[in-house]
Amino acid sequence: MLTIKNYASKLGAVAILLGITFAACKDDDAPTLSLRSKEFKLIKSIADSTQIGTVKLSENADSSINLSLSLTKTVKDTVNKVYLIKGIATAALTDTLYKGELKGTGDATAVEIWKNAKTIKYDSALLITAFAKVRFSATKDSVIAVGNIFKAAK
């Protein structure tokens, strides 16, 4: 009698383990979404390839995208002018895709160019031939950062 009870408890334990094993190995789990992102280098000038910032394109779970520009060092309280322009840095076209400002902090700083933009998708953005340019200020015409982005960066 003791042997039958012992055998029954072992059989129950095996059944539970098998049930857990099969439940854990089911194939119907939702696939993990892999979000894409790409960074483009900003340099001091066409003649000086010292990297001083980046432009980052990232994809969100709802297929919207973000685009941000960051500089590693800025002059405190200076309002830098930020532009995205069609073409390449050495042969600009007249189409301005974005015009905005980045306020200097005396340290690294960034600006969101597109936040959760749904009018353009990640793959479509990468097909645009464009470059980013940052001017010191509205009154001083000196470029402090420039870099080809998207398709122009290839």
RASULPE-V814029 format. One record per pair of residues at least 24 apart in sequence whose ideal C-beta (glycine too) atoms are under 10 Angstrom apart, sorted by the first residue. I is the first residue (numbers start at 0). J is the second residue. D is the distance in Angstrom with one decimal. If there is no record, write none. Layout:
BEGIN
i=[I | I]
j=[J | J]
d=[D | D]
END
This chain:
BEGIN
i=[32 | 32 | 32 | 33 | 34 | 34 | 34 | 34 | 34 | 35 | 35 | 35 | 35 | 36 | 36 | 36 | 37 | 37 | 37 | 37 | 37 | 37 | 38 | 38 | 38 | 38 | 39 | 39 | 39 | 39 | 39 | 39 | 39 | 39 | 39 | 39 | 39 | 40 | 40 | 40 | 40 | 40 | 41 | 41 | 41 | 41 | 41 | 41 | 41 | 41 | 41 | 41 | 41 | 41 | 41 | 41 | 42 | 42 | 42 | 42 | 42 | 43 | 43 | 43 | 43 | 43 | 44 | 44 | 44 | 44 | 44 | 44 | 45 | 45 | 45 | 45 | 45 | 47 | 48 | 50 | 50 | 51 | 51 | 51 | 51 | 51 | 51 | 52 | 52 | 52 | 52 | 52 | 52 | 52 | 52 | 52 | 52 | 53 | 53 | 53 | 53 | 53 | 54 | 54 | 54 | 54 | 54 | 54 | 54 | 54 | 54 | 54 | 54 | 54 | 54 | 55 | 55 | 55 | 56 | 56 | 56 | 56 | 56 | 56 | 56 | 57 | 57 | 58 | 58 | 58 | 58 | 59 | 59 | 59 | 59 | 59 | 61 | 61 | 62 | 62 | 62 | 62 | 63 | 63 | 63 | 63 | 63 | 63 | 63 | 63 | 63 | 64 | 64 | 64 | 64 | 64 | 64 | 64 | 64 | 64 | 64 | 64 | 64 | 65 | 65 | 65 | 65 | 65 | 65 | 65 | 66 | 66 | 66 | 66 | 66 | 66 | 66 | 66 | 66 | 66 | 66 | 66 | 66 | 67 | 67 | 67 | 67 | 67 | 67 | 68 | 68 | 68 | 68 | 68 | 68 | 68 | 68 | 68 | 68 | 68 | 68 | 68 | 69 | 69 | 69 | 69 | 69 | 69 | 70 | 70 | 70 | 70 | 70 | 70 | 70 | 70 | 70 | 70 | 70 | 71 | 71 | 71 | 71 | 72 | 72 | 72 | 72 | 72 | 72 | 72 | 73 | 73 | 73 | 73 | 73 | 73 | 73 | 73 | 73 | 73 | 73 | 73 | 73 | 74 | 74 | 74 | 74 | 74 | 74 | 75 | 75 | 75 | 75 | 75 | 75 | 76 | 76 | 76 | 76 | 77 | 77 | 77 | 77 | 77 | 77 | 77 | 77 | 77 | 78 | 78 | 78 | 78 | 78 | 78 | 78 | 79 | 79 | 79 | 79 | 79 | 79 | 79 | 79 | 79 | 79 | 80 | 80 | 80 | 80 | 80 | 80 | 80 | 80 | 80 | 80 | 80 | 81 | 81 | 81 | 81 | 81 | 81 | 81 | 82 | 82 | 82 | 82 | 82 | 82 | 82 | 82 | 83 | 83 | 83 | 83 | 83 | 83 | 83 | 83 | 83 | 84 | 84 | 84 | 84 | 84 | 84 | 84 | 85 | 85 | 85 | 85 | 85 | 85 | 86 | 86 | 86 | 86 | 86 | 87 | 87 | 87 | 87 | 87 | 87 | 87 | 87 | 88 | 88 | 88 | 88 | 88 | 88 | 88 | 88 | 88 | 88 | 88 | 89 | 89 | 89 | 89 | 90 | 90 | 90 | 91 | 91 | 91 | 92 | 92 | 92 | 94 | 95 | 95 | 96 | 96 | 96 | 96 | 96 | 96 | 97 | 97 | 100 | 100 | 100 | 101 | 101 | 103 | 103 | 103 | 123 | 124 | 124 | 124 | 125 | 125 | 125 | 125 | 126 | 127 | 128 | 128]
j=[58 | 59 | 60 | 58 | 58 | 59 | 60 | 62 | 121 | 64 | 121 | 122 | 125 | 64 | 65 | 121 | 121 | 124 | 125 | 148 | 149 | 152 | 67 | 69 | 148 | 152 | 66 | 68 | 129 | 130 | 131 | 146 | 147 | 148 | 149 | 151 | 152 | 144 | 146 | 147 | 148 | 152 | 68 | 69 | 70 | 71 | 130 | 131 | 132 | 133 | 143 | 144 | 145 | 146 | 147 | 148 | 88 | 144 | 145 | 146 | 147 | 142 | 143 | 144 | 145 | 146 | 88 | 141 | 142 | 143 | 144 | 145 | 88 | 89 | 142 | 145 | 146 | 145 | 146 | 144 | 146 | 107 | 133 | 143 | 144 | 145 | 146 | 101 | 107 | 108 | 109 | 131 | 133 | 143 | 144 | 145 | 146 | 109 | 131 | 144 | 146 | 148 | 81 | 83 | 109 | 112 | 129 | 130 | 131 | 144 | 146 | 147 | 148 | 149 | 152 | 109 | 112 | 148 | 112 | 113 | 121 | 124 | 125 | 148 | 149 | 113 | 121 | 120 | 121 | 122 | 124 | 114 | 115 | 116 | 117 | 121 | 115 | 117 | 117 | 120 | 121 | 122 | 113 | 114 | 115 | 116 | 117 | 118 | 119 | 120 | 121 | 113 | 114 | 115 | 116 | 117 | 118 | 119 | 120 | 121 | 122 | 123 | 124 | 111 | 112 | 113 | 114 | 115 | 116 | 121 | 96 | 97 | 110 | 111 | 112 | 113 | 114 | 116 | 119 | 124 | 131 | 148 | 149 | 109 | 110 | 111 | 112 | 113 | 114 | 97 | 99 | 101 | 108 | 109 | 110 | 111 | 112 | 131 | 133 | 144 | 146 | 148 | 101 | 107 | 108 | 109 | 110 | 144 | 101 | 103 | 104 | 106 | 107 | 108 | 109 | 110 | 133 | 143 | 144 | 106 | 107 | 108 | 144 | 103 | 104 | 105 | 106 | 107 | 108 | 143 | 101 | 102 | 103 | 104 | 105 | 106 | 107 | 108 | 109 | 133 | 135 | 143 | 144 | 103 | 104 | 105 | 135 | 136 | 143 | 102 | 103 | 104 | 105 | 106 | 108 | 102 | 103 | 104 | 105 | 101 | 102 | 103 | 104 | 105 | 135 | 136 | 139 | 143 | 102 | 103 | 134 | 135 | 136 | 137 | 138 | 103 | 108 | 110 | 133 | 134 | 135 | 136 | 137 | 143 | 144 | 132 | 133 | 134 | 135 | 136 | 137 | 138 | 139 | 140 | 142 | 143 | 110 | 112 | 131 | 132 | 133 | 134 | 144 | 129 | 130 | 131 | 132 | 133 | 134 | 142 | 145 | 112 | 113 | 127 | 129 | 130 | 131 | 132 | 148 | 149 | 129 | 130 | 131 | 132 | 145 | 148 | 151 | 127 | 128 | 129 | 130 | 149 | 151 | 128 | 129 | 130 | 147 | 151 | 128 | 129 | 130 | 147 | 148 | 150 | 151 | 152 | 129 | 130 | 131 | 132 | 142 | 145 | 146 | 147 | 148 | 151 | 152 | 130 | 145 | 147 | 151 | 128 | 130 | 151 | 129 | 130 | 132 | 128 | 129 | 130 | 129 | 129 | 132 | 127 | 129 | 130 | 131 | 148 | 149 | 129 | 131 | 133 | 136 | 137 | 133 | 144 | 135 | 136 | 143 | 149 | 148 | 149 | 150 | 149 | 150 | 152 | 153 | 150 | 151 | 152 | 153]
d=[9.5 | 10.0 | 5.9 | 9.2 | 4.9 | 6.9 | 6.6 | 9.9 | 8.9 | 9.4 | 5.8 | 8.9 | 9.4 | 9.5 | 8.7 | 8.8 | 8.7 | 9.2 | 7.3 | 9.1 | 8.6 | 8.6 | 9.8 | 9.5 | 9.6 | 9.6 | 10.0 | 9.4 | 9.7 | 9.0 | 7.5 | 5.7 | 7.0 | 4.3 | 7.4 | 8.8 | 4.9 | 9.8 | 5.4 | 8.6 | 9.1 | 7.8 | 7.4 | 8.3 | 7.2 | 9.0 | 9.6 | 6.3 | 9.0 | 7.2 | 9.2 | 4.3 | 6.7 | 4.0 | 9.7 | 8.8 | 9.0 | 7.0 | 6.4 | 5.8 | 9.6 | 8.6 | 7.3 | 6.9 | 7.9 | 10.0 | 9.3 | 9.6 | 6.4 | 8.6 | 8.6 | 6.4 | 6.1 | 6.3 | 9.0 | 6.7 | 9.9 | 9.8 | 10.0 | 9.4 | 8.7 | 9.9 | 9.0 | 7.5 | 5.5 | 9.7 | 9.3 | 9.7 | 8.6 | 9.5 | 8.6 | 8.6 | 7.4 | 9.0 | 5.2 | 9.7 | 7.6 | 8.9 | 9.5 | 9.7 | 8.1 | 9.6 | 9.8 | 8.3 | 10.0 | 8.0 | 9.5 | 9.2 | 5.1 | 9.5 | 6.5 | 9.5 | 5.0 | 8.8 | 8.9 | 8.7 | 9.7 | 9.7 | 9.5 | 8.5 | 7.0 | 5.9 | 7.4 | 7.8 | 7.4 | 9.8 | 8.2 | 8.2 | 4.3 | 9.2 | 9.2 | 9.6 | 6.3 | 9.3 | 9.3 | 9.1 | 7.8 | 7.7 | 7.4 | 6.0 | 7.5 | 10.0 | 8.6 | 8.6 | 4.4 | 5.7 | 4.7 | 9.0 | 9.0 | 8.5 | 9.1 | 6.1 | 9.1 | 7.8 | 5.3 | 8.3 | 9.4 | 6.5 | 6.9 | 5.3 | 9.8 | 9.0 | 6.1 | 6.9 | 8.4 | 6.0 | 5.7 | 6.8 | 7.3 | 9.9 | 9.9 | 8.3 | 9.7 | 7.6 | 4.3 | 4.1 | 8.3 | 7.3 | 9.3 | 7.5 | 9.5 | 8.7 | 9.6 | 5.4 | 6.7 | 5.2 | 6.3 | 8.2 | 8.4 | 9.2 | 8.8 | 6.9 | 9.6 | 6.5 | 5.4 | 8.5 | 6.0 | 6.0 | 7.3 | 8.4 | 9.3 | 9.2 | 8.8 | 6.6 | 6.9 | 3.7 | 7.8 | 9.9 | 7.0 | 8.3 | 9.6 | 9.5 | 6.6 | 6.2 | 7.5 | 9.0 | 6.8 | 7.7 | 6.1 | 8.7 | 5.1 | 9.1 | 9.5 | 8.8 | 9.3 | 8.1 | 6.7 | 6.4 | 8.8 | 9.7 | 7.2 | 8.0 | 3.4 | 5.8 | 6.7 | 7.0 | 7.4 | 5.2 | 9.9 | 9.3 | 9.8 | 8.6 | 9.9 | 4.6 | 9.0 | 7.0 | 7.7 | 8.8 | 8.8 | 9.1 | 5.5 | 6.1 | 3.5 | 8.3 | 9.9 | 7.3 | 6.2 | 8.3 | 8.1 | 9.1 | 7.5 | 4.1 | 9.5 | 9.3 | 6.8 | 5.7 | 9.1 | 9.5 | 5.5 | 7.4 | 10.0 | 9.5 | 6.1 | 7.0 | 9.8 | 6.2 | 8.9 | 8.8 | 5.3 | 6.5 | 6.3 | 6.6 | 9.2 | 6.8 | 8.5 | 8.4 | 7.0 | 4.3 | 8.0 | 6.8 | 5.8 | 9.9 | 9.7 | 9.7 | 9.7 | 9.7 | 6.0 | 7.4 | 7.2 | 7.7 | 5.4 | 8.1 | 8.9 | 9.8 | 8.7 | 7.0 | 4.8 | 7.6 | 7.5 | 9.7 | 9.6 | 6.8 | 9.5 | 8.9 | 5.6 | 7.5 | 5.5 | 8.1 | 7.4 | 9.2 | 6.3 | 5.9 | 7.9 | 6.4 | 9.9 | 9.9 | 10.0 | 7.3 | 6.5 | 5.4 | 8.4 | 10.0 | 9.0 | 6.3 | 7.0 | 6.7 | 9.2 | 7.4 | 6.6 | 8.2 | 5.9 | 5.5 | 9.8 | 9.3 | 4.6 | 9.2 | 9.6 | 4.4 | 8.6 | 7.4 | 9.5 | 5.1 | 6.9 | 5.4 | 9.5 | 7.5 | 9.9 | 8.9 | 9.6 | 8.8 | 9.8 | 9.9 | 9.5 | 9.7 | 9.6 | 7.2 | 8.3 | 8.6 | 9.0 | 9.9 | 8.8 | 9.9 | 9.9 | 7.5 | 6.0 | 9.8 | 9.5 | 9.9 | 9.9 | 9.1 | 8.6 | 10.0 | 9.6 | 8.7 | 6.8 | 9.7 | 9.3 | 9.2 | 9.9 | 9.7 | 9.1 | 6.0 | 9.2 | 5.4 | 6.3 | 9.2 | 9.1 | 5.6 | 8.1 | 9.4 | 9.5]
END
